[in-house]
Amino acid sequence: MTISYSLLIPTYNGLKHLSLLRPSLLDLEKKGCELVFIDSCSTDGTFEFLKKSFPTSVYSIAQSDFDHGGTRNLLINLSHGDVCIFITQDVFIKDINNFENLIKVFSDTNIAAAYGKQVPYQKTSLFGKHLRRFNYDDKSYARCIDDKYKYGIKTAFLSNSFAAYRRSALDEINLFKDGLILGEDVYVGAKFLKRGLRVAYVADAQVYHSHSYTVFEEFKRYFDIGVFHNMEIWILNEFGRPEGEGMRYVKSELSYLFKHNAYYLFPEFIVRNVMKYLGYKLGRNFEYLPKNVVKRFSMHHRWWNKYFKEAL
C-alpha cells in the first residue's frame, strides 16, 4: 500500500534557514510530496521568498494568531496526505530519502506517530550536542503504554522538529490541542499511547537540528516545560514525574563532558543544571509569580499576552 505524505512547516523570520532548505524542498515537491507553509507575518522576507519558490503552498497568519497546536491544526486541514510530517524551519535535510525512511513505519497500522533522529550541527556547543545524543539513539524502536513502567515520561517523547503523524489517528483525538505554551508533540504522543497506539523512533531517518542555548535560555526553556506540565498534569500522573529522567540526564551530561576532556565546563555544568531545575520548578508554580516576572522568565513571552487575557 502506498502511503502519501504532506510536509508541513510553520515559519517566522526563517529566511536564512529556508534558503538552505529550499533545494531539498523542491526535490521533495518533484517527487510528489505536498508542501504547505504557514508564515506568521515574518519581517525578514520569509513569506515573499516562500511565495516565489512555492506559489500555491504558502499561507499567512498574524503573529498574535500563532499557536503551537492550533497553527499545526490549520496546516493539517490545508493538506491531504495520509501522513502529516512536521519540521521546523531551522532543520537541514541532507538526503530527502530520510522522509521515505520515516514513513515506512506506518505500514504497521498500530503506529500513530514517528519521529526521526536529530543530528547536531558541527558548531553546536557540547551541551547542545549531548542533548541530541541523549534524546536520539542509534537504534530504532516503537513504544506502547506499558513501556511507561520502564521509561516513564520519556515514553511519550516526540519532537515536531522532525515528526510524522497518521492523519486518521490525529482525527481520532481531535488533532493537536490549542493553547499550549509548548509540548504539543508530547501531548499528542501521550494521547496516542493512552488509546493503545504506538509511537516509533526511526534512527535511519535523520535531519540536522540543534541549538546552543545560553544558561538563561535553558532556564526559560525549562520554565516553559514546567508551565506545560502544570497545565497538563495528567501526563505526569499517567507517565510519572520527570525528576528521575532529569537525574539520568545530568549524569549522562557529566560523563559526556569528561569523555570530551571538557573539564573547564564543569562550573557551567553546575550552574546550567541548577538553573534548569529552578526554571522548571518556577514554571510548575507560575500562578504564584507576578505577571511581568512570568513573561520575563518565559521563552515564549508572546504566548502570555493571550493566556493572561483568556484567564481573566
C-alpha positions, 0 to 999 in steps of 0.5 A: 500500500502506498502511503502519501505524505504532506510536509508541513512547516510553520515559519517566522523570520526563517529566511536564512534557514529556508534558503538552505532548505529550499533545494531539498524542498523542491526535490521533495515537491518533484517527487510528489510530496505536498508542501504547505507553509504557514508564515506568521507575518515574518519581517525578514522576507520569509513569506515573499521568498516562500511565495516565489519558490512555492506559489500555491503552498504558502499561507499567512497568519498574524503573529498574535494568531500563532499557536503551537497546536492550533497553527499545526491544526490549520496546516493539517486541514490545508493538506491531504496526505495520509501522513502529516510530517512536521519540521521546523524551519531551522532543520537541514535535510541532507538526503530527502530519502530520510522522509521515505525512511520515516514513513515506512513505519506506518505500514504497521497500522498500530503506529500513530506517530514517528519521529526521526533522529536529530543530528547536531550541527558541527558548531553546536556547543557540547551541551547542545550536542549531548542533548541530541545524543541523549534524546536520539539513539542509534537504534530504532524502536516503537513504544506502547503504554506499558513501556511507561513502567520502564521509561516513564515520561520519556515514553511519550517523547516526540519532537515536531522538529522532525515528526510524522503523524497518521492523519486518521489517528490525529482525527481520532483525538481531535488533532493537536490541542490549542493553547499550549505554551509548548509540548504539543508533540508530547501531548499528542504522543501521550494521547496516542499511547493512552488509546493503545497506539504506538509511537516509533523512533526511526534512527535511519531517518535523520535531519540536522537540528540543534541549538546552543542555548545560553544558561538563561535560555535553558532556564526559560526553556525549562520554565516553559516545560514546567508551565506545560506540565502544570497545565497538563498534569495528567501526563505526569500522573499517567507517565510519572514525574520527570525528576528521575529522567532529569537525574539520568540526564545530568549524569549522562551530561557529566560523563559526556563532558569528561569523555570530551576532556571538557573539564573547564565546563564543569562550573557551567555544568553546575550552574546550567543544571541548577538553573534548569531545575529552578526554571522548571520548578518556577514554571510548575508554580507560575500562578504564584509569580507576578505577571511581568516576572512570568513573561520575563522568565518565559521563552515564549513571552508572546504566548502570555499576552493571550493566556493572561487575557483568556484567564481573566 
